[in-house]
Amino acid sequence: MIACSENLPNDNGDNGEGSTAKAQYVVMSGSGESNGAYLQLTPDAKTGILDPANPEGRIFFSGNNPDFINYNNEILIGMNYPSQGGSSSDYITMAWKLQDGKLVQHGNGVALDGDVKARGIFQNYLIGMSDQTGNGHYERVKYINVETFDAAAVDGIIDCDDLSKEPASLMDGETWGVGDIAGYGDYVLLSYATKHLDPDPTSRAKASYSTDLANNLYIGVYKFDPNDSEKEYLKYQNTIIRKSEDYPGKEAGQIKGNLRSRTETGIEVVGNEIYLFCQSTIKNYGKSEPEVPSAVLRISGNNIQNGKPISIDDDYYVNLTETTGHYMWKCFYIGDNKFCLQLYTEPGTAGVSEGSHKKFGIFDVKTKSYTEVTGLPEPTLINDIALAYAADTDNHTITFEVETTDGSLPALYTISTDGKAVKGTEVNAESIQGVSFLKQK
């Protein structure tokens, strides 16, 4: 199970099928029948052509909506769930790792029993959450021990319905969902995305996404107990609140994730510091433009007590919209205190759809310096940028799969911290699913 191409060099001097490289890129391509994805390996994302139609050395991952997440560049997880109904037994989440330069299954296939909207890594767990209705409004909590990958717990609940209790009691009569999940030490951090509470208890979670609190940032702090007998896997500790009205000229809104289901971004841990990338995007606000810019905040020093985050630093603020000339969609850590930012290039339709996001830049959270990325196709020529990406934090690069409208093959583009993007491996695929990066441990 290796790369199809016969002319792809690796770090051991082997080619194609003979590759035993302990670091490899995994390229995911659509099957062409909307029933899964093909996974192929290449030790070098800079050269060659991959052909998913060639059955030699490819793995097929079954699923009508394949979705991938990387765990520490050690394990690739292919998430699969019936987001539009169907039996959970037909939607199996899988994991793979490298062994002797080949992609092999890790653990068992597990059933997630329904959708996952927000997800993140905490220690050796993948935690996922989604808004649910039925007996009121609640967040459904799921988790998988990634190191064993032998089962999925899917029955955790956080009640969102009681406005007399925190965190909802802190939100001026609105309720909340989760935009991003991240781990810091012994704590799980959730970014709250506020929304109006619909009076109908059977549709509270999804009936209204508008909010009057878009200019406020809310971060929930939790302890994680995977063995809790009451299924309260995430135990509430406190909420960190920052209101833009208290910081004129230094406004920052909510971390809502990237507003495209089942992806994560926003709460970013670098060493002992926590950086908060606030998107301030306009979808679902019913407004023509955000009232606040995209911005970066920080939690550090005395604002972390006994390992527990308690408040946001007053002496750190970056107006990303002013710095980059755009609003931010997503951020990706690539090591050395640097993030690759994916930026909006066209506005969306308020309350309907988000805009396109086809420009990139490199931002250093320490120096606050910014470099625009060059070498990518012009935004008007880009048809799609696949969600799955390959971040190599040792070499400070990130690789995306890009499809253009000019008839050329989709290709991998690798961006380095100097802001230069280099076109690499082409993929002869009908549809792109992205790329990931694995190292054999």
VOVONU-499285 format. One record per residue (C-alpha): residue number from 1; x, y, z. Coordinates in nm, 2 decimals. Layout:
<pts>
+-----+--------+--------+--------+
! seq !   east !  north !     up !
+-----+--------+--------+--------+
! NUM !      X !      Y !      Z !
...
+-----+--------+--------+--------+
</pts>
This chain:
<pts>
+-----+--------+--------+--------+
! seq !   east !  north !     up !
+-----+--------+--------+--------+
!   1 !   0.00 !   0.00 !   0.00 !
!   2 !   0.23 !   0.27 !  -0.13 !
!   3 !   0.25 !   0.55 !  -0.39 !
!   4 !   0.14 !   0.46 !  -0.74 !
!   5 !   0.39 !   0.68 !  -0.91 !
!   6 !   0.71 !   0.51 !  -1.02 !
!   7 !   0.93 !   0.83 !  -1.02 !
!   8 !   0.88 !   0.96 !  -0.67 !
!   9 !   1.21 !   0.97 !  -0.47 !
!  10 !   1.22 !   0.93 !  -0.10 !
!  11 !   1.47 !   1.00 !   0.18 !
!  12 !   1.62 !   0.65 !   0.14 !
!  13 !   1.68 !   0.68 !  -0.23 !
!  14 !   1.41 !   0.43 !  -0.32 !
!  15 !   1.14 !   0.49 !  -0.58 !
!  16 !   0.76 !   0.44 !  -0.59 !
!  17 !   0.67 !   0.09 !  -0.47 !
!  18 !   1.01 !   0.05 !  -0.30 !
!  19 !   0.96 !   0.35 !  -0.07 !
!  20 !   1.02 !   0.27 !   0.29 !
!  21 !   1.04 !   0.63 !   0.40 !
!  22 !   0.94 !   0.69 !   0.76 !
!  23 !   0.77 !   1.03 !   0.67 !
!  24 !   0.51 !   1.03 !   0.40 !
!  25 !   0.23 !   1.24 !   0.26 !
!  26 !  -0.11 !   1.09 !   0.23 !
!  27 !  -0.31 !   1.22 !  -0.06 !
!  28 !  -0.69 !   1.17 !  -0.05 !
!  29 !  -0.89 !   1.18 !  -0.37 !
!  30 !  -1.27 !   1.14 !  -0.44 !
!  31 !  -1.38 !   0.81 !  -0.58 !
!  32 !  -1.59 !   0.98 !  -0.85 !
!  33 !  -1.90 !   0.80 !  -0.72 !
!  34 !  -1.95 !   1.00 !  -0.40 !
!  35 !  -1.91 !   0.68 !  -0.19 !
!  36 !  -1.56 !   0.73 !  -0.04 !
!  37 !  -1.20 !   0.84 !  -0.10 !
!  38 !  -0.88 !   0.68 !  -0.22 !
!  39 !  -0.57 !   0.72 !   0.00 !
!  40 !  -0.22 !   0.71 !  -0.16 !
!  41 !   0.13 !   0.77 !  -0.03 !
!  42 !   0.42 !   0.98 !  -0.16 !
!  43 !   0.73 !   1.05 !   0.03 !
!  44 !   0.78 !   1.37 !  -0.17 !
!  45 !   0.50 !   1.63 !  -0.22 !
!  46 !   0.72 !   1.83 !  -0.46 !
!  47 !   0.73 !   1.60 !  -0.77 !
!  48 !   0.55 !   1.34 !  -0.98 !
!  49 !   0.19 !   1.25 !  -1.06 !
!  50 !  -0.05 !   1.04 !  -0.86 !
!  51 !  -0.33 !   0.85 !  -1.04 !
!  52 !  -0.61 !   0.73 !  -0.80 !
!  53 !  -0.75 !   0.52 !  -1.08 !
!  54 !  -0.45 !   0.29 !  -1.06 !
!  55 !  -0.55 !   0.02 !  -0.80 !
!  56 !  -0.19 !  -0.06 !  -0.72 !
!  57 !  -0.10 !   0.07 !  -0.37 !
!  58 !  -0.42 !   0.26 !  -0.29 !
!  59 !  -0.66 !   0.22 !   0.01 !
!  60 !  -1.03 !   0.28 !  -0.03 !
!  61 !  -1.21 !   0.46 !   0.26 !
!  62 !  -1.59 !   0.41 !   0.23 !
!  63 !  -1.81 !   0.70 !   0.31 !
!  64 !  -2.03 !   0.95 !   0.13 !
!  65 !  -1.88 !   1.25 !   0.30 !
!  66 !  -1.51 !   1.16 !   0.39 !
!  67 !  -1.36 !   1.39 !   0.65 !
!  68 !  -1.00 !   1.37 !   0.78 !
!  69 !  -0.82 !   1.48 !   1.09 !
!  70 !  -0.45 !   1.43 !   1.18 !
!  71 !  -0.33 !   1.33 !   1.53 !
!  72 !   0.02 !   1.45 !   1.60 !
!  73 !   0.14 !   1.36 !   1.25 !
!  74 !   0.13 !   1.00 !   1.38 !
!  75 !  -0.23 !   0.88 !   1.30 !
!  76 !  -0.47 !   0.98 !   1.02 !
!  77 !  -0.83 !   0.95 !   1.12 !
!  78 !  -1.10 !   0.92 !   0.85 !
!  79 !  -1.43 !   1.04 !   1.02 !
!  80 !  -1.75 !   0.91 !   0.88 !
!  81 !  -2.11 !   0.96 !   1.01 !
!  82 !  -2.47 !   0.98 !   0.88 !
!  83 !  -2.52 !   1.35 !   0.89 !
!  84 !  -2.84 !   1.32 !   0.68 !
!  85 !  -2.98 !   1.01 !   0.85 !
!  86 !  -2.91 !   0.65 !   0.78 !
!  87 !  -2.77 !   0.37 !   0.99 !
!  88 !  -2.46 !   0.43 !   1.20 !
!  89 !  -2.34 !   0.08 !   1.13 !
!  90 !  -2.29 !   0.18 !   0.76 !
!  91 !  -2.07 !   0.48 !   0.86 !
!  92 !  -1.75 !   0.35 !   1.01 !
!  93 !  -1.47 !   0.59 !   1.13 !
!  94 !  -1.12 !   0.45 !   1.05 !
!  95 !  -0.76 !   0.53 !   1.14 !
!  96 !  -0.43 !   0.46 !   0.98 !
!  97 !  -0.06 !   0.49 !   1.06 !
!  98 !   0.28 !   0.42 !   0.89 !
!  99 !   0.45 !   0.09 !   0.92 !
! 100 !   0.76 !   0.01 !   0.72 !
! 101 !   0.67 !   0.29 !   0.48 !
! 102 !   0.32 !   0.16 !   0.43 !
! 103 !  -0.02 !   0.28 !   0.54 !
! 104 !  -0.18 !   0.03 !   0.77 !
! 105 !  -0.50 !   0.03 !   0.97 !
! 106 !  -0.47 !   0.14 !   1.33 !
! 107 !  -0.71 !  -0.01 !   1.59 !
! 108 !  -1.07 !  -0.09 !   1.50 !
! 109 !  -1.33 !   0.08 !   1.29 !
! 110 !  -1.57 !   0.27 !   1.52 !
! 111 !  -1.92 !   0.41 !   1.48 !
! 112 !  -1.97 !   0.77 !   1.58 !
! 113 !  -2.35 !   0.74 !   1.58 !
! 114 !  -2.44 !   1.07 !   1.42 !
! 115 !  -2.27 !   1.39 !   1.32 !
! 116 !  -1.98 !   1.58 !   1.47 !
! 117 !  -1.97 !   1.96 !   1.43 !
! 118 !  -1.68 !   2.07 !   1.64 !
! 119 !  -1.38 !   1.86 !   1.73 !
! 120 !  -1.04 !   1.88 !   1.88 !
! 121 !  -0.75 !   1.69 !   2.04 !
! 122 !  -0.71 !   1.67 !   2.42 !
! 123 !  -0.41 !   1.46 !   2.53 !
! 124 !  -0.47 !   1.12 !   2.36 !
! 125 !  -0.84 !   1.18 !   2.30 !
! 126 !  -1.03 !   1.31 !   2.00 !
! 127 !  -1.33 !   1.49 !   2.14 !
! 128 !  -1.63 !   1.59 !   1.92 !
! 129 !  -1.95 !   1.78 !   1.99 !
! 130 !  -2.27 !   1.88 !   1.81 !
! 131 !  -2.59 !   2.07 !   1.88 !
! 132 !  -2.89 !   1.85 !   1.95 !
! 133 !  -3.26 !   1.89 !   2.01 !
! 134 !  -3.53 !   1.67 !   2.15 !
! 135 !  -3.58 !   1.72 !   2.52 !
! 136 !  -3.46 !   2.07 !   2.50 !
! 137 !  -3.12 !   2.19 !   2.36 !
! 138 !  -2.80 !   2.03 !   2.46 !
! 139 !  -2.45 !   1.96 !   2.33 !
! 140 !  -2.38 !   1.59 !   2.26 !
! 141 !  -2.03 !   1.49 !   2.36 !
! 142 !  -1.83 !   1.21 !   2.19 !
! 143 !  -1.48 !   1.09 !   2.23 !
! 144 !  -1.23 !   0.83 !   2.10 !
! 145 !  -0.90 !   0.72 !   2.27 !
! 146 !  -0.68 !   0.77 !   1.96 !
! 147 !  -0.39 !   0.56 !   2.09 !
! 148 !  -0.61 !   0.25 !   2.11 !
! 149 !  -0.88 !   0.34 !   1.87 !
! 150 !  -1.10 !   0.05 !   1.98 !
! 151 !  -1.43 !   0.22 !   2.06 !
! 152 !  -1.62 !   0.55 !   2.06 !
! 153 !  -1.82 !   0.69 !   2.35 !
! 154 !  -2.12 !   0.88 !   2.20 !
! 155 !  -2.35 !   0.95 !   2.49 !
! 156 !  -2.21 !   1.25 !   2.67 !
! 157 !  -2.44 !   1.55 !   2.73 !
! 158 !  -2.40 !   1.92 !   2.83 !
! 159 !  -2.73 !   2.09 !   2.90 !
! 160 !  -2.76 !   2.43 !   2.72 !
! 161 !  -3.13 !   2.49 !   2.82 !
! 162 !  -3.11 !   2.63 !   3.17 !
! 163 !  -3.04 !   3.01 !   3.14 !
! 164 !  -3.01 !   3.03 !   3.51 !
! 165 !  -2.68 !   2.84 !   3.51 !
! 166 !  -2.34 !   2.91 !   3.37 !
! 167 !  -2.24 !   2.95 !   3.10 !
! 168 !  -2.58 !   3.05 !   2.96 !
! 169 !  -2.65 !   3.28 !   3.25 !
! 170 !  -2.36 !   3.49 !   3.14 !
! 171 !  -2.50 !   3.54 !   2.79 !
! 172 !  -2.78 !   3.79 !   2.83 !
! 173 !  -3.06 !   3.55 !   2.75 !
! 174 !  -2.90 !   3.37 !   2.46 !
! 175 !  -2.78 !   3.01 !   2.43 !
! 176 !  -2.47 !   2.87 !   2.28 !
! 177 !  -2.30 !   2.61 !   2.06 !
! 178 !  -1.93 !   2.52 !   2.02 !
! 179 !  -1.70 !   2.67 !   1.76 !
! 180 !  -1.37 !   2.51 !   1.85 !
! 181 !  -1.22 !   2.26 !   2.10 !
! 182 !  -0.86 !   2.26 !   2.22 !
! 183 !  -0.66 !   2.11 !   2.51 !
! 184 !  -0.44 !   2.30 !   2.75 !
! 185 !  -0.26 !   2.11 !   3.02 !
! 186 !  -0.54 !   1.94 !   3.23 !
! 187 !  -0.82 !   2.15 !   3.08 !
! 188 !  -1.04 !   2.14 !   2.77 !
! 189 !  -1.12 !   2.48 !   2.62 !
! 190 !  -1.44 !   2.54 !   2.42 !
! 191 !  -1.52 !   2.85 !   2.22 !
! 192 !  -1.88 !   2.94 !   2.26 !
! 193 !  -2.08 !   3.06 !   1.96 !
! 194 !  -2.39 !   3.24 !   2.10 !
! 195 !  -2.74 !   3.24 !   1.94 !
! 196 !  -3.09 !   3.34 !   2.02 !
! 197 !  -3.29 !   3.08 !   2.20 !
! 198 !  -3.59 !   2.96 !   2.00 !
! 199 !  -3.90 !   2.91 !   2.21 !
! 200 !  -3.98 !   2.58 !   2.05 !
! 201 !  -3.80 !   2.31 !   2.26 !
! 202 !  -3.79 !   2.07 !   1.97 !
! 203 !  -3.59 !   2.30 !   1.74 !
! 204 !  -3.39 !   2.53 !   1.98 !
! 205 !  -3.04 !   2.43 !   1.86 !
! 206 !  -3.08 !   2.50 !   1.49 !
! 207 !  -3.38 !   2.73 !   1.44 !
! 208 !  -3.19 !   3.05 !   1.50 !
! 209 !  -2.82 !   3.13 !   1.45 !
! 210 !  -2.85 !   3.50 !   1.48 !
! 211 !  -2.70 !   3.67 !   1.79 !
! 212 !  -2.68 !   4.01 !   1.95 !
! 213 !  -2.35 !   3.91 !   2.12 !
! 214 !  -2.13 !   3.87 !   1.82 !
! 215 !  -1.88 !   4.13 !   1.95 !
! 216 !  -1.82 !   3.93 !   2.27 !
! 217 !  -1.58 !   3.65 !   2.31 !
! 218 !  -1.67 !   3.35 !   2.54 !
! 219 !  -1.43 !   3.07 !   2.62 !
! 220 !  -1.54 !   2.78 !   2.84 !
! 221 !  -1.30 !   2.59 !   3.06 !
! 222 !  -1.37 !   2.22 !   3.14 !
! 223 !  -1.22 !   1.92 !   3.30 !
! 224 !  -1.24 !   1.59 !   3.11 !
! 225 !  -1.35 !   1.27 !   3.28 !
! 226 !  -1.40 !   0.99 !   3.02 !
! 227 !  -1.51 !   0.75 !   3.30 !
! 228 !  -1.78 !   0.96 !   3.45 !
! 229 !  -2.08 !   0.74 !   3.54 !
! 230 !  -2.33 !   1.02 !   3.47 !
! 231 !  -2.19 !   1.07 !   3.12 !
! 232 !  -2.08 !   1.42 !   3.21 !
! 233 !  -1.75 !   1.38 !   3.04 !
! 234 !  -1.68 !   1.75 !   3.02 !
! 235 !  -1.72 !   1.92 !   3.36 !
! 236 !  -1.77 !   2.29 !   3.36 !
! 237 !  -1.52 !   2.51 !   3.55 !
! 238 !  -1.55 !   2.87 !   3.44 !
! 239 !  -1.61 !   3.10 !   3.15 !
! 240 !  -1.36 !   3.36 !   3.02 !
! 241 !  -1.54 !   3.67 !   2.87 !
! 242 !  -1.41 !   3.96 !   2.67 !
! 243 !  -1.65 !   4.23 !   2.55 !
! 244 !  -1.54 !   4.45 !   2.27 !
! 245 !  -1.73 !   4.75 !   2.42 !
! 246 !  -1.47 !   4.74 !   2.70 !
! 247 !  -1.18 !   4.77 !   2.45 !
! 248 !  -1.26 !   5.05 !   2.21 !
! 249 !  -1.02 !   5.03 !   1.92 !
! 250 !  -0.92 !   4.68 !   2.01 !
! 251 !  -1.24 !   4.49 !   1.93 !
! 252 !  -1.25 !   4.11 !   1.89 !
! 253 !  -1.55 !   3.89 !   1.83 !
! 254 !  -1.62 !   3.52 !   1.87 !
! 255 !  -1.43 !   3.21 !   1.77 !
! 256 !  -1.70 !   3.03 !   1.56 !
! 257 !  -1.48 !   2.78 !   1.39 !
! 258 !  -1.45 !   2.81 !   1.01 !
! 259 !  -1.83 !   2.79 !   0.96 !
! 260 !  -1.80 !   2.48 !   0.74 !
! 261 !  -1.92 !   2.17 !   0.92 !
! 262 !  -1.67 !   1.94 !   1.09 !
! 263 !  -1.35 !   2.15 !   1.09 !
! 264 !  -1.17 !   2.32 !   1.36 !
! 265 !  -0.97 !   2.64 !   1.42 !
! 266 !  -0.93 !   2.93 !   1.66 !
! 267 !  -0.80 !   2.83 !   2.00 !
! 268 !  -0.43 !   2.77 !   1.94 !
! 269 !  -0.18 !   2.65 !   2.21 !
! 270 !   0.19 !   2.74 !   2.16 !
! 271 !   0.41 !   2.63 !   2.45 !
! 272 !   0.26 !   2.78 !   2.77 !
! 273 !   0.06 !   3.04 !   2.58 !
! 274 !  -0.29 !   3.03 !   2.43 !
! 275 !  -0.36 !   3.24 !   2.12 !
! 276 !  -0.72 !   3.32 !   2.03 !
! 277 !  -0.78 !   3.38 !   1.66 !
! 278 !  -1.12 !   3.54 !   1.64 !
! 279 !  -1.27 !   3.52 !   1.29 !
! 280 !  -1.55 !   3.78 !   1.31 !
! 281 !  -1.71 !   3.64 !   1.00 !
! 282 !  -2.06 !   3.76 !   0.89 !
! 283 !  -2.25 !   3.43 !   0.81 !
! 284 !  -2.58 !   3.41 !   1.00 !
! 285 !  -2.56 !   3.76 !   1.14 !
! 286 !  -2.79 !   3.90 !   0.88 !
! 287 !  -2.55 !   4.19 !   0.83 !
! 288 !  -2.36 !   4.30 !   0.52 !
! 289 !  -2.03 !   4.32 !   0.71 !
! 290 !  -1.88 !   4.24 !   1.05 !
! 291 !  -1.88 !   4.50 !   1.32 !
! 292 !  -1.54 !   4.40 !   1.45 !
! 293 !  -1.22 !   4.29 !   1.27 !
! 294 !  -1.06 !   3.95 !   1.27 !
! 295 !  -0.82 !   3.97 !   1.57 !
! 296 !  -0.57 !   3.77 !   1.77 !
! 297 !  -0.57 !   3.77 !   2.15 !
! 298 !  -0.36 !   3.58 !   2.41 !
! 299 !  -0.39 !   3.41 !   2.74 !
! 300 !  -0.05 !   3.38 !   2.93 !
! 301 !   0.14 !   3.45 !   3.24 !
! 302 !  -0.06 !   3.54 !   3.55 !
! 303 !  -0.38 !   3.49 !   3.35 !
! 304 !  -0.31 !   3.11 !   3.39 !
! 305 !  -0.32 !   3.01 !   3.75 !
! 306 !  -0.22 !   2.67 !   3.87 !
! 307 !  -0.24 !   2.56 !   3.50 !
! 308 !  -0.59 !   2.69 !   3.46 !
! 309 !  -0.67 !   2.97 !   3.21 !
! 310 !  -0.88 !   3.24 !   3.39 !
! 311 !  -0.86 !   3.56 !   3.17 !
! 312 !  -0.73 !   3.72 !   2.86 !
! 313 !  -0.42 !   3.93 !   2.85 !
! 314 !  -0.48 !   4.31 !   2.82 !
! 315 !  -0.14 !   4.38 !   2.67 !
! 316 !  -0.17 !   4.17 !   2.35 !
! 317 !  -0.39 !   4.26 !   2.06 !
! 318 !  -0.35 !   4.23 !   1.68 !
! 319 !  -0.61 !   4.36 !   1.43 !
! 320 !  -0.57 !   4.09 !   1.16 !
! 321 !  -0.80 !   4.26 !   0.92 !
! 322 !  -0.59 !   4.57 !   0.93 !
! 323 !  -0.27 !   4.37 !   0.92 !
! 324 !  -0.36 !   4.14 !   0.63 !
! 325 !  -0.63 !   4.35 !   0.44 !
! 326 !  -0.87 !   4.06 !   0.48 !
! 327 !  -1.09 !   3.88 !   0.73 !
! 328 !  -0.96 !   3.54 !   0.85 !
! 329 !  -1.12 !   3.21 !   0.77 !
! 330 !  -0.88 !   2.96 !   0.93 !
! 331 !  -0.54 !   2.94 !   1.09 !
! 332 !  -0.28 !   2.66 !   1.10 !
! 333 !   0.02 !   2.62 !   1.32 !
! 334 !   0.34 !   2.54 !   1.13 !
! 335 !   0.59 !   2.57 !   1.42 !
! 336 !   0.84 !   2.84 !   1.52 !
! 337 !   0.56 !   3.06 !   1.66 !
! 338 !   0.42 !   3.10 !   1.31 !
! 339 !   0.07 !   3.04 !   1.17 !
! 340 !  -0.05 !   3.01 !   0.81 !
! 341 !  -0.37 !   3.21 !   0.77 !
! 342 !  -0.63 !   3.13 !   0.51 !
! 343 !  -0.81 !   3.45 !   0.43 !
! 344 !  -1.14 !   3.56 !   0.28 !
! 345 !  -1.12 !   3.70 !  -0.08 !
! 346 !  -1.48 !   3.75 !  -0.16 !
! 347 !  -1.78 !   3.83 !   0.07 !
! 348 !  -2.06 !   3.57 !   0.12 !
! 349 !  -2.43 !   3.62 !   0.15 !
! 350 !  -2.52 !   3.73 !   0.50 !
! 351 !  -2.73 !   3.46 !   0.67 !
! 352 !  -2.69 !   3.22 !   0.37 !
! 353 !  -2.34 !   3.13 !   0.28 !
! 354 !  -1.98 !   3.23 !   0.36 !
! 355 !  -1.75 !   3.39 !   0.11 !
! 356 !  -1.45 !   3.23 !  -0.07 !
! 357 !  -1.12 !   3.21 !   0.11 !
! 358 !  -0.84 !   3.17 !  -0.15 !
! 359 !  -0.55 !   3.38 !  -0.01 !
! 360 !  -0.29 !   3.29 !   0.25 !
! 361 !  -0.04 !   3.46 !   0.47 !
! 362 !   0.22 !   3.38 !   0.74 !
! 363 !   0.17 !   3.54 !   1.08 !
! 364 !   0.43 !   3.53 !   1.37 !
! 365 !   0.25 !   3.55 !   1.71 !
! 366 !   0.56 !   3.67 !   1.89 !
! 367 !   0.68 !   3.94 !   1.66 !
! 368 !   0.33 !   4.02 !   1.52 !
! 369 !   0.49 !   4.03 !   1.17 !
! 370 !   0.29 !   3.93 !   0.86 !
! 371 !   0.40 !   3.80 !   0.52 !
! 372 !   0.16 !   3.75 !   0.23 !
! 373 !   0.20 !   3.42 !   0.05 !
! 374 !   0.30 !   3.43 !  -0.32 !
! 375 !   0.33 !   3.15 !  -0.57 !
! 376 !  -0.03 !   3.02 !  -0.55 !
! 377 !  -0.27 !   3.05 !  -0.85 !
! 378 !  -0.47 !   3.37 !  -0.86 !
! 379 !  -0.79 !   3.35 !  -0.64 !
! 380 !  -1.01 !   3.39 !  -0.96 !
! 381 !  -0.84 !   3.07 !  -1.10 !
! 382 !  -0.89 !   2.85 !  -0.79 !
! 383 !  -1.19 !   2.63 !  -0.80 !
! 384 !  -1.13 !   2.45 !  -0.46 !
! 385 !  -0.89 !   2.42 !  -0.18 !
! 386 !  -0.94 !   2.08 !   0.00 !
! 387 !  -1.00 !   2.09 !   0.37 !
! 388 !  -0.75 !   1.83 !   0.48 !
! 389 !  -0.39 !   1.98 !   0.50 !
! 390 !  -0.04 !   1.86 !   0.58 !
! 391 !   0.14 !   2.06 !   0.85 !
! 392 !   0.51 !   1.97 !   0.90 !
! 393 !   0.60 !   2.17 !   1.21 !
! 394 !   0.96 !   2.04 !   1.22 !
! 395 !   1.03 !   2.19 !   0.88 !
! 396 !   0.78 !   2.48 !   0.92 !
! 397 !   0.58 !   2.41 !   0.61 !
! 398 !   0.21 !   2.34 !   0.52 !
! 399 !   0.08 !   2.17 !   0.21 !
! 400 !  -0.27 !   2.21 !   0.05 !
! 401 !  -0.43 !   2.04 !  -0.24 !
! 402 !  -0.56 !   2.30 !  -0.49 !
! 403 !  -0.79 !   2.26 !  -0.79 !
! 404 !  -0.80 !   2.53 !  -1.06 !
! 405 !  -1.04 !   2.62 !  -1.34 !
! 406 !  -0.78 !   2.62 !  -1.62 !
! 407 !  -0.80 !   2.25 !  -1.70 !
! 408 !  -0.47 !   2.16 !  -1.53 !
! 409 !  -0.46 !   1.87 !  -1.28 !
! 410 !  -0.51 !   1.94 !  -0.91 !
! 411 !  -0.18 !   1.98 !  -0.74 !
! 412 !  -0.01 !   2.00 !  -0.40 !
! 413 !   0.12 !   2.34 !  -0.30 !
! 414 !   0.37 !   2.37 !  -0.01 !
! 415 !   0.40 !   2.70 !   0.17 !
! 416 !   0.70 !   2.78 !   0.39 !
! 417 !   0.75 !   3.05 !   0.65 !
! 418 !   0.91 !   3.29 !   0.40 !
! 419 !   0.57 !   3.32 !   0.24 !
! 420 !   0.66 !   3.13 !  -0.08 !
! 421 !   0.43 !   2.86 !  -0.22 !
! 422 !   0.57 !   2.59 !  -0.45 !
! 423 !   0.37 !   2.37 !  -0.68 !
! 424 !   0.44 !   2.00 !  -0.64 !
! 425 !   0.28 !   1.66 !  -0.70 !
! 426 !  -0.01 !   1.66 !  -0.94 !
! 427 !  -0.31 !   1.44 !  -0.88 !
! 428 !  -0.51 !   1.29 !  -1.17 !
! 429 !  -0.84 !   1.29 !  -0.97 !
! 430 !  -1.20 !   1.39 !  -1.05 !
! 431 !  -1.24 !   1.55 !  -0.70 !
! 432 !  -0.99 !   1.64 !  -0.43 !
! 433 !  -1.02 !   1.55 !  -0.06 !
! 434 !  -0.68 !   1.69 !   0.06 !
! 435 !  -0.35 !   1.58 !   0.19 !
! 436 !  -0.20 !   1.48 !   0.53 !
! 437 !   0.14 !   1.41 !   0.67 !
! 438 !   0.25 !   1.11 !   0.88 !
! 439 !   0.57 !   1.00 !   1.05 !
! 440 !   0.64 !   0.65 !   1.16 !
! 441 !   0.69 !   0.65 !   1.54 !
+-----+--------+--------+--------+
</pts>
